[in-house]
C-alpha cells in the first residue's frame, strides 16, 4: 500500500516530467536544427533572429551566394551570423581605419558643398570574431539549414535587454503610418513614443527607443530628393493650381539663392478686402533653420479675432527689404492701402512704411515702451512714492493732447526725475505711441502688437529654429484653415443663436441682433458700466458731462469728467474719449446720455458695417433645396459629404469579418471604376485642349518686382543669416529687475522671510501662522531728514481722498541688490 510520502514523490516527478516536456517543446519551436526547412529566405532569417532574441544576441545577414550552374537570377545560399562576427583588429589599426573613414566623409561633404558639422558621438560595436551562424541553401524549392553553429564567444545579453539590440528593433508598417500621421501635426517625439507605448501595451513591449522613432521621422523629411526651396516652389505651384487667387513672390540673387519670400492665399485677400483697415506687423526669429525673420501681416476680423493677410520670410530687417515686402503686399492687395498700422520701434520699419503706404497712420507698440520704462526707471519708481501710479494715469487716461502736454512736464518736475534719460527720450518720441494722439484713428481694441506676438506664438508652438521652410508652410496652411473655419463657426453662432442679455432693454436686444456676437459682448460691457456713471446737463440737448460715481472715482489716481456733445436734429453724438472713432462702438458715456434722454435705440450709423454679421447667400436648387456648389466646382463640400457617409459605412462594416470582406471587394471595384472614369476624362480633355494654351489667371497679373522663379530654374536654399542683436550662445541680456527677481532667493519655511532660513529664524517659538502674520503686519514709515529709503510697508494717500496700502518690501530688496550690483561694477572697473 502506498504511503502519502510515496504519493507526493510521484506527483513531484510528474510535475518535473511535464515541465521538461514543455521546455523541450518550446526549445524545439525556437532553436534551429540541421535540416530544418523554410518556405522562403525571409522566413528563415526571421526564425534565426527570433532565436537570437531568446538567446541574448543579435543577428545579421552576412552574405549570399548566386549559383553559376543554375541560371535563376536569385541567391541560392544565405549566411546569417551573430553581429559581433568579423576579424579582430588591434587598437592602432582600428584607430587608423576610423580616421580614414572620417577623412572620407569630410572630403565627400566638401565635394557636395556642405558645411562641416560637429563630430558625432558614436557607440562602436566590439567585434569578437564570433563563429555563431546559420547557413541555408535552396534545394528543391525549399530553404534547408546546411550549417549551424550556436555557440558564442562573448557574453550574451539578459532577456529584458535583447529588445534594444540592433536586429530586434522592429517597427510595423502600421506603426510607421501612425508616426507619419503624428509627425504631420508636429507632435513631439516623446509624445509619439508615449502613444506607441500605449499602442503596444506598455513601454516594456516596445522593441525600439525614442531615438529610433526620431531617426524614422528624419527619414520622412529626407524622402524628397530636392532641397528645401525647391520643395517650397513646388508647394507654391501646387497651391496656385488649386487656388487661382493664391499669390507668392520669391526674391532671388544672381546665383538663384532665395533671399526673401512672400505668400498669401485667397482667403487672406478676402479678409483684407473686408478688414484691411488696420494691420499689426511684427517680425520674429526661431521659425526656420536659416535664422531668417518671419513676418506675418495680422488683422482683426469682424468678430474681433486675429486673421492673416499674408506672411513673409525676409533676408534681413533693412529699409530695402521692408520696402520690397510692403510693395509686394500692396501689389497682391491690388493697391488698397491700410488706414492704420502698428509695429514695434524698429527704425527700418519706421522709414520704409511711409515710402510705400501713403497717408497711413503708423504708431508704435505701447506695451514694449512701458515695459522698458519700468525696467530702466525701476529705482525711481521704487523710491518716488506715487510716481508709477501717476505715470500710468497720464499715459493711459489723459483725454486731450493739451492735458498730456501739461501733466507730463509737471510730473517730471514734481518727482525730480529730469535727469533720467529714458524719460527724456519718451517725451521726445511721445507722438508715436501715446494713446491720446491716436484716439481719432481706427485702432480697434489694440494699443500694442500683442496680436502679432500671439500669432507668432501659435506658429512657434509647432515649429522651431531647426525646421525647414516647407514645414513652416505646412503650419501656415493649418493655421489659415483654422482661422477660416473659426470665422464660419462664429458666423453660424451669430445667425442661429441669441446672446445672454442682462437688462433685456430695447437697446440691448436690438444691438444683440445687429452686432456679431463677440462685438456685442464688448458693447454690452459698456452698456453695463452705465449704471456706475452720473450725468450733469450743461446745456439742454447740446452738451452733457458724464462722470463716475464716488465709489469708482476713488479707485482712480485722478477723476475726470467726460464731455458729450449732442445734435438732436441730426442724431449726432460725440464724446471726448473718442472710443467710437478708435474702436467702432459707442462708449459708456454716450450710452448714459442716450438713456438719460430716453432714446431707446442706437442710431444705425453708429453700428458700423465692419462689426455686423456677413450676408452669405447660397444658391440652391429649387426642386431639391440642395446648394448648387455641391453639383458645380466645390470639391471640398462633396468630399465632406462622402467622408461622413463612408465613415458610417466603415464603422458598421468593421464589426464583422463577413461585412468587412464584402466592403473591401466593393471598394476595389469602385476604385477601378473611378480610375477608368478619370482616364476617360483625361482623354477627352487632351483632345479638347489640344492647341489651346490657357494659363493660370494669377500668373497673368503684372508683377511689381520680377522675382517669380520659372519652374525649370534650380533655386538654392538661403544661407544661415546672422540675426541682429546679441551673439548666439551668450544668453539674452537681462535688465536689473530681471536679474534681481530671477536669481534664487532664500526663504524661511517658518515665517516666510527672505532674509534668513529656518536654521537662523528668531520666531521659532511662535506658531507658523502667527510668525507669518507678524511679518505681514503693516509698519509705519520712518523717514530720515529730507527723505530716506522706506523700511516697511508704506501707507500712501492719493488725490481725491482715496487711500490704499502699497508694500515696498520688494522695493527694499531691489535697492539692496542694486547697491550690490553697483559695487560689483565699481570693483570690476
DAHUBEL-V653966 format. One record per backbone hydrogen bond with DSSP energy under -0.5 kcal/mol. NH is the residue of the N-H (numbers start at 0). CO is the residue of the C=O. Records with the same first field share a line. If there is no record, write none. Layout:
NH=CO, CO
//
This chain:
6=2
7=3
8=4
9=5
10=6
11=7
12=8
13=9
14=10
15=11
16=12
17=13
18=14
19=15
20=16
21=17
22=18
23=19
24=20
25=21
26=22
27=23
28=24
29=25
30=26
34=144
35=32
37=142
43=39
44=40
45=41
46=42
47=43
48=44
49=45
50=46
51=47
52=48
53=49
54=50
55=51
56=51
59=80
61=59, 78
62=78
64=76
66=64
70=68
71=69
75=64
76=64
77=135
78=62
79=133
80=59
81=131
82=57
84=81
88=86
93=89
94=90
95=91
96=92
97=93
98=94
99=95
100=96
101=97
102=98
103=99
104=100
105=101
106=102
107=103
108=104
109=105
110=106
111=107
112=108, 109
113=108
121=119
123=121
126=124
127=83
128=83
129=83
132=148
133=79
134=146
135=77
136=143
137=75
138=136, 141
141=138
142=37
143=136, 141
144=35
145=134, 143
146=134
148=132
156=55
160=157
161=157
163=160
164=161
167=164
168=165
169=167
175=171
176=172
177=173
178=174
179=175
180=176
181=177
182=178
183=179
184=180
185=182
186=181
191=187
192=188
193=189
194=190
195=191
196=192
197=193
198=194
199=195
200=196
201=196
204=201
205=202
206=204
212=208
213=209
214=210
215=211
216=212
217=213
218=214
219=215
220=216
221=217
222=219
230=226
231=227
232=228
233=229
234=230
235=231
236=232
237=233
238=234
239=235
240=236
241=237
242=238
243=241
245=242
246=263
248=261
250=259
251=249
252=256
255=252
257=715
258=250
259=250
260=312
261=248
262=310
263=246
268=264
269=265
270=266
271=267
272=268
273=269
274=270
275=271
277=274
278=339
279=297
280=341
281=295
283=293
288=466
290=287
292=313
293=283
294=311
296=309
297=279, 295
298=306
299=274
300=304
303=300
306=298
308=296
309=296
310=262
311=294
312=260
313=292
321=317
322=318
323=319
324=320
325=321
326=322
327=323
328=324
329=325
330=326
331=327
332=328
333=330
334=329
335=332
336=334
338=276
339=276
340=360
341=278
342=362
349=345
350=346
351=347
352=348
353=349
355=351, 352
356=352
357=355
359=356
360=338
361=359
362=340
363=431
364=342
365=446
368=364
369=365
370=366
371=367
372=368
373=369
374=370
375=371
376=372
377=374
380=376
381=377
382=378
383=379
384=382
386=383
387=383
389=385
390=386
391=387
392=388
393=389
394=390
395=391
396=392
397=393
403=399
404=400
405=401
406=402
407=403
408=404
409=405
410=406
411=407
412=408
413=409
414=410
415=411
416=411
419=416
420=418
423=419
424=420
425=421
426=422
427=423
428=424
429=426
431=428
432=429
433=429
434=394
436=433
437=434
438=435
440=437
442=440, 581
445=442
452=448
453=449
454=450
455=451
456=452
457=453
458=454
459=455
460=456, 457
461=458
462=458
466=463
471=467
472=468
473=469
474=470
475=471
476=472
477=473
478=474
479=475
480=476
481=477
482=478
483=479
484=480
485=481
486=482
487=483
488=484
489=485
490=486
491=487
492=488
493=489
494=490
495=491
496=492
500=498
508=504
509=505
510=506
511=507
512=508
513=509
514=510
515=610
519=515
520=516
521=517
522=518
523=519
524=520
525=521
526=522
527=523
528=524
529=525, 526
530=527
531=528
532=529
533=546
535=544
537=535, 542
538=542
541=538
542=538
543=563
544=535
545=561
546=533
548=531
552=548
553=549
554=551
555=552
561=545
562=560
563=543
564=562, 573
565=541
566=571
567=540
570=566
571=566
573=564
575=562
577=574
581=577
582=578
583=578, 579
584=578
590=586
591=587
592=588
593=589
594=590
595=591
596=592
597=594
598=593
599=597
605=602
606=603
607=583, 605
610=607
611=608
612=513
615=613
616=614
617=615
618=616
620=625
624=620
627=618
629=626
630=627
631=627, 628
633=628
634=632
637=633
638=634
639=635
640=636
641=637
642=638
643=639
644=640
645=641
646=642
647=643
648=644
649=645
650=646
651=647
652=648
653=649
654=651
655=652
659=655
660=656
661=657
662=658
663=659
664=660
665=661
666=662
667=663
668=664
669=665
670=666
671=667
672=668
673=669
674=670
675=671
676=672
677=673
678=674
679=675
680=676
681=677
682=678
683=679
684=680
685=681
686=682
687=683
688=684
691=688
692=690
693=691
698=695
699=695
700=697
706=704
708=706
712=709
714=712
715=255
720=289
722=720
729=726
738=734
739=735
740=736
741=737
742=738
747=752
748=746
751=747
759=756
760=757
765=762
770=766
771=767
772=768
773=769
774=770
775=771
776=772, 773
782=780
784=782
786=783
793=805
795=793, 803
797=801
800=797
801=798
803=795
805=793, 803
807=791
811=807
812=808
813=809
814=810
815=811
816=812
817=813
818=814
819=815
820=816
821=817
822=818
823=819
824=820
825=821
826=822
827=823
828=824
//
